[in-house]
Amino acid sequence: MREDILLGGPGAFLSEELGLALSERVLAYQAWWEAEGASLSVAIDRLGTPHLRQFNSAGERVDEILYPPSYTYLLSAGYSAGILYEVTERHDWRLSFLLGFITSYYDPGLYCPYTVTFSAWVPIYKYYTGARREEFLSLLSRREPPFGQGATWMTERGGGSDLGAHVGTQARAVDGLWYLTGEKYFASNVGADLAVVAARPEGAPAGIKGIALFIVPRERLYALGRNYLVRRLKDKIGTRSVPTGEVELHDAEGYLIGEARQGIYYILEVLNLSRVANSIGVVAHGLHALAQAYHFAMQRRLFGRFLVEQPLFRHELAQHYERLRWAGALAWLTEQWLETVWLEKPPYSERYAFFRLLTHLAKFWTAKVALQAAQWNLEVWAGLGTLTEFPPERLVRELIVTDIWEGTRHRHLLDAWEVLRRYPLLPRLPELWDIGAVDPYLLGELERALALPEEEAIPFIEPLLTRLAQAIGALTATQRSYSVLA
Ligand SMILES: Cc1cc2nc3c(=O)[nH]c(=O)nc-3n(C[C@H](O)[C@H](O)[C@H](O)COP(=O)(O)OP(=O)(O)OC[C@H]3O[C@@H](n4cnc5c(N)ncnc54)[C@H](O)[C@@H]3O)c2cc1C
């Protein structure tokens, strides 16, 4: 384990451990976070939920989110560094995700507004052909303030895993325009200029196939006033730097993206993008936890020497670090695959299926590894770790949320399993991925479990997929190769 990397911040980990090239811009962004951003982020976390002002002085409903000025300053730094426009103008996903890694090292909640903005931009760019295409795209691509912000709202009161059963928002067409009525129960980056929203067109079939994806701007474009209302803001334990609210849609103007009957594909594309970002972000925050543990251990003395010199501490730190390195490699491999397949449209290729497999593995496993690192950091700080005046508790709070949003562990395990059952990817691994030398014994166990009736395979799913995620991460970390075969 390289201790100098823990002291060198997120950039050192990216370049020295994962072999990723960093431009001056990424390094300058990290220096800004060290000098200014990190302390602002702590202050914003302590301040808690921003304020929702629902009525203006004339008594009209406005539903404005009031942020501290430091929040706008913090958010603008990422936009100015190019976290959005590098994607929208040059399709440079790598640079955007590198900036995302730096952001999330300090504040994974703050990475959410950027993530949901590019996740909203992509389906509009790929599938929306309506008259307002340029207007919507350029709103989300601004280089200068005020930056346009996006959001992705699918989840309703009944729950987020089973969207087919629980999306009840109705969309009705009148004279060529769509009007949406319903509510969204977890709506992050609420207050966004424009959200992509899951809704069910009148007469559409029940279940997942009947859901379409719509663009919902904050302001009505064909009438005056707010297009969506914010019922309240959630008081969350973590990711407090992004406001999450409950949204009401009362005949809100909606702009249908692509074909209504293909909506579920667009929704899954949106979610998969955010999942890649989440995987990258949690590794960064987990790394922050290990750096905190290391700093603490350098000044804590017990039994005649510093904690950092105690063999048991060193052993545990090295174990967490190694797993985080593998998790980081898996996340960046997934990112490389995203770059390769993001323009694909349904019906997707087998390569897209492999990307989906990687995305599910990366989302659940990176979140788990990072949360365990944060819990261990709190344990290292021990009594002090339990006090809110010290930093470890925040990292745990942040990582509990990032483990759940963008789909819980159960969902990703079951979805990864479904991909493997559907597509014969395991024998094709060496052709899809140039490392490909996953332990044949593990592959054999997977094949045997996949051949079992679904319910009988349940006990094997998590242990086997955990080992697969770890194996792919470890191989990638060793070879430092993220390449994708043609
Ligand atoms: C801070 C925050 C912000 C969010 N922001 C957004 C947002 O902007 N947009 C948005 O659309 N959503 C958002 N969400 C919602 C998020 O996506 C959901 O919380 C998540 O998908 C899980 O849904 P749920 O909480 O309703 O749990 P449920 O779907 O009700 O699941 C309950 C439990 O059942 C488990 N489970 C599910 N299926 C199975 C199964 N087959 N077998 C066994 N167990 C199963 C789940 O893993 C979970 O443990 C946000 C959530 C949070 C916490």
The ligand as a Gaussian input file, in Angstrom:
#p B3LYP/6-31G(d) Opt

LIG

0 1
 C      -31.624000      10.897000      -0.832000
 C      -32.363000      10.211000      -1.922000
 C      -32.560000      10.864000      -3.129000
 C      -33.260000      10.253000      -4.146000
 N      -33.457000      10.928000      -5.312000
 C      -34.171000      10.354000      -6.315000
 C      -34.409000      11.035000      -7.540000
 O      -33.945000      12.150000      -7.758000
 N      -35.146000      10.438000      -8.484000
 C      -35.683000       9.205000      -8.299000
 O      -36.357000       8.706000      -9.192000
 N      -35.497000       8.519000      -7.139000
 C      -34.741000       9.061000      -6.157000
 N      -34.522000       8.371000      -4.992000
 C      -35.198000       7.103000      -4.776000
 C      -34.283000       5.905000      -4.871000
 O      -33.994000       5.635000      -6.213000
 C      -35.004000       4.743000      -4.151000
 O      -34.943000       5.008000      -2.767000
 C      -34.400000       3.403000      -4.464000
 O      -34.545000       3.078000      -5.814000
 C      -35.077000       2.299000      -3.633000
 O      -36.460000       2.443000      -3.663000
 P      -37.289000       2.510000      -2.296000
 O      -36.552000       3.353000      -1.330000
 O      -38.661000       2.905000      -2.629000
 O      -37.284000       1.032000      -1.742000
 P      -38.171000      -0.155000      -2.293000
 O      -38.114000      -0.218000      -3.752000
 O      -39.534000      -0.107000      -1.674000
 O      -37.404000      -1.409000      -1.676000
 C      -37.538000      -1.780000      -0.301000
 C      -36.535000      -2.914000      -0.037000
 O      -36.854000      -4.051000      -0.841000
 C      -35.666000      -4.506000      -1.481000
 N      -36.026000      -5.232000      -2.685000
 C      -36.467000      -4.751000      -3.869000
 N      -36.722000      -5.765000      -4.715000
 C      -36.454000      -6.906000      -4.044000
 C      -36.549000      -8.295000      -4.355000
 N      -36.986000      -8.718000      -5.542000
 N      -36.160000      -9.187000      -3.416000
 C      -35.731000      -8.787000      -2.209000
 N      -35.638000      -7.490000      -1.845000
 C      -35.999000      -6.573000      -2.755000
 C      -34.876000      -3.249000      -1.721000
 O      -33.523000      -3.537000      -1.968000
 C      -35.089000      -2.530000      -0.399000
 O      -34.208000      -3.046000       0.559000
 C      -33.786000       8.956000      -3.959000
 C      -33.566000       8.285000      -2.754000
 C      -32.858000       8.894000      -1.756000
 C      -32.628000       8.147000      -0.465000

